[in-house]
Amino acid sequence: MTVAPPDQGTRSGPRRFGGAVALIALSTAMLVAVVALDVYVNSFLATIVGFGYPLVMLIAFALRRDADTNPAFQKRMFGWSAGICAVAFVAYLAGSTAWTNLILGSGRTVRAVVVDEKVTDSLHGTGRAYTLAATELNDEVPGGPLEERDALFERGDVVTVRMDPAGRVAPKLPGEVDSPAYLLLFLGCNVLIDGAVLWSVRRPGPSAVRAVDRPSRAGA
């Protein structure tokens, strides 16, 4: 086994850190892009594009400058990638809801009548979709039906909802729109991903390198 001299490891430190920062920027950009597709286009297209995220992360780890001289990282590379992608999926779900809430945050609060309902099934879970007619507008609430997993309504019920006049997103109950929970969850997931990427580029000490390499020597 060839171990890089101390001075070489010192010189490569800034390059590893720079590569980690670039990967963090790429990860964040991809998550934001997938969330935007989910909000403004549809979840199906967002899911297809999102499948590229694990591939990009794995390739980025495999092409790291010190990947071939860092056996400790080689051993854990797939584990790092799988963990990051799992957190990224949660970030995608939370980010889509948070983005929708931000749009509705500057929307309009109206009272509407439930005129129809149906059971729905999506990535966000099983629930009900209520078609609404705004009493003030004498027309259907723009943006689509009100999707709810917790609250149950019946035809003829009058509910207060927050809607987007432009119809870009579906209406929601004001309490859901005003909650910062999903935004905080999205930001928290990104912090976890960033921390994992930065931690992965740390240089293991000589004892850790020998410990990883010892089984291969024993097998030889």
C-alpha positions in Angstrom: 0.0 0.0 0.0 1.2 3.5 -0.8 0.5 6.2 1.7 0.7 9.8 0.6 3.5 11.8 2.4 2.4 14.3 5.0 3.2 17.3 2.9 1.3 15.9 -0.1 -1.8 15.4 2.1 -1.4 18.9 3.4 -1.3 20.4 -0.1 -4.3 18.3 -1.2 -6.4 19.5 1.8 -7.6 22.8 0.2 -8.4 20.9 -3.0 -10.5 18.3 -1.2 -12.3 21.1 0.6 -12.9 23.0 -2.6 -14.3 19.9 -4.2 -16.6 19.3 -1.2 -17.9 22.9 -1.5 -18.6 22.4 -5.2 -20.4 19.2 -4.5 -22.5 20.9 -1.8 -23.4 23.6 -4.3 -24.4 21.0 -7.0 -26.4 19.0 -4.5 -28.4 22.1 -3.4 -28.9 23.2 -7.0 -30.3 19.8 -7.9 -32.6 19.6 -5.0 -34.0 23.1 -5.7 -34.5 22.2 -9.4 -36.4 19.0 -8.5 -38.6 20.8 -6.0 -39.3 23.5 -8.6 -40.3 20.9 -11.1 -42.6 19.3 -8.5 -44.3 22.6 -7.7 -44.6 24.1 -11.2 -44.8 21.1 -13.5 -45.7 17.7 -11.8 -44.4 15.1 -9.4 -43.8 12.5 -12.1 -41.3 14.6 -14.0 -39.6 15.7 -10.7 -39.3 12.0 -9.7 -37.6 11.1 -13.0 -35.1 14.0 -12.8 -34.6 13.2 -9.1 -33.3 9.7 -10.0 -30.2 11.4 -11.4 -29.3 12.7 -7.9 -27.9 9.4 -6.5 -26.0 8.8 -9.8 -24.4 12.3 -9.6 -23.4 11.9 -6.0 -21.9 8.5 -6.5 -19.9 9.6 -9.5 -18.7 12.7 -7.7 -17.4 10.6 -4.8 -15.8 8.1 -7.2 -14.0 10.8 -9.1 -12.6 12.5 -6.0 -8.9 13.3 -6.3 -8.0 11.1 -3.3 -10.5 8.4 -3.8 -7.8 5.9 -4.9 -5.4 6.7 -2.0 -8.0 6.8 0.8 -9.1 3.2 1.6 -11.2 4.3 4.5 -13.3 6.4 2.2 -13.4 3.7 -0.5 -14.9 1.2 2.0 -17.6 3.6 3.1 -18.3 5.4 -0.2 -21.6 3.5 -1.1 -22.8 4.0 2.5 -22.1 7.7 2.4 -24.0 8.0 -1.0 -27.0 5.9 0.2 -27.3 8.0 3.4 -27.1 11.3 1.6 -29.6 10.2 -1.0 -32.1 9.1 1.7 -31.8 12.5 3.4 -32.1 14.2 0.0 -35.4 12.4 -0.6 -36.8 13.7 2.6 -35.5 17.2 1.7 -37.4 16.9 -1.7 -40.7 16.1 0.0 -40.3 18.9 2.6 -39.0 21.4 0.0 -42.0 20.9 -2.3 -44.4 21.6 0.6 -42.4 24.5 1.8 -42.2 26.1 -1.6 -46.0 25.7 -2.0 -46.5 27.4 1.4 -44.3 30.3 0.4 -46.4 30.9 -2.7 -49.6 30.7 -0.8 -48.1 32.9 2.0 -48.6 35.9 -0.3 -52.0 34.6 -1.6 -55.5 35.4 -0.7 -57.7 34.0 2.1 -61.2 33.2 1.1 -64.2 31.2 2.3 -65.2 28.3 0.0 -67.9 25.6 -0.2 -67.0 21.9 -0.6 -68.7 20.7 -3.8 -67.0 17.4 -4.4 -64.4 15.0 -2.9 -62.3 12.0 -3.9 -59.6 9.8 -2.4 -56.1 10.6 -3.5 -52.8 8.7 -3.4 -49.4 10.4 -4.0 -45.8 10.5 -2.8 -47.1 12.7 0.1 -49.5 10.0 1.3 -53.1 9.0 1.0 -55.8 11.6 1.6 -58.8 13.4 0.1 -59.1 16.0 -2.5 -61.9 18.5 -2.1 -63.2 20.6 -5.0 -64.1 24.1 -3.7 -66.2 26.9 -4.9 -65.3 30.3 -3.5 -68.4 32.1 -2.1 -66.8 35.5 -2.9 -65.8 34.7 -6.4 -68.9 32.6 -7.4 -66.5 30.2 -9.1 -64.1 27.3 -8.4 -61.1 28.1 -6.3 -58.1 28.3 -8.8 -55.1 26.0 -8.5 -57.0 22.7 -8.1 -58.7 20.9 -5.3 -57.8 21.2 -1.6 -55.7 18.1 -0.7 -56.1 17.0 2.9 -54.8 14.0 4.9 -56.0 15.0 8.3 -59.1 17.2 8.2 -62.4 15.6 6.9 -65.1 17.6 5.2 -68.4 16.9 3.6 -70.2 18.4 0.7 -71.7 21.7 1.6 -69.2 22.5 4.4 -67.8 26.0 4.3 -64.0 26.2 4.9 -61.5 29.0 5.0 -58.5 28.5 2.7 -55.5 30.3 1.4 -55.3 30.4 -2.4 -53.0 31.6 -5.1 -55.0 33.9 -7.5 -52.7 32.9 -10.3 -53.6 29.3 -9.8 -50.0 28.0 -9.7 -50.6 25.8 -6.7 -53.6 24.2 -5.0 -55.2 26.0 -2.0 -54.5 25.0 1.6 -55.8 25.6 5.1 -54.2 28.8 6.5 -52.7 26.9 9.5 -50.7 24.7 7.1 -49.5 27.6 5.0 -48.3 29.6 8.0 -46.4 26.6 9.6 -42.5 26.9 9.1 -42.1 23.1 9.9 -41.5 22.0 6.3 -39.1 24.9 5.5 -37.1 24.1 8.7 -37.0 20.4 7.8 -35.8 21.2 4.2 -33.0 23.4 5.6 -32.1 20.8 8.3 -31.8 18.1 5.6 -29.5 20.3 3.6 -27.3 20.9 6.7 -27.0 17.2 7.2 -26.0 16.6 3.6 -23.5 19.4 3.7 -22.0 18.1 6.9 -21.8 14.6 5.5 -20.0 15.8 2.4 -17.5 17.8 4.4 -16.9 15.0 6.9 -16.3 12.6 4.0 -13.3 14.6 2.8 -11.4 14.5 6.1 -8.1 12.7 5.9 -8.0 9.6 8.1 -5.0 9.2 10.4 -2.3 6.5 9.8 -3.9 4.2 12.3 -7.3 4.3 10.5 -5.6 3.6 7.2 -3.7 0.6 8.5 -6.8 -0.7 10.2 -8.7 -0.7 6.9 -5.8 -2.2 4.9 -5.0 -5.0 7.4 -7.7 -7.5 6.3 -6.5 -7.3 2.7 -2.9 -8.1 3.9 -4.2 -11.0 6.0 -6.0 -12.4 3.0 -2.9 -12.1 0.9 
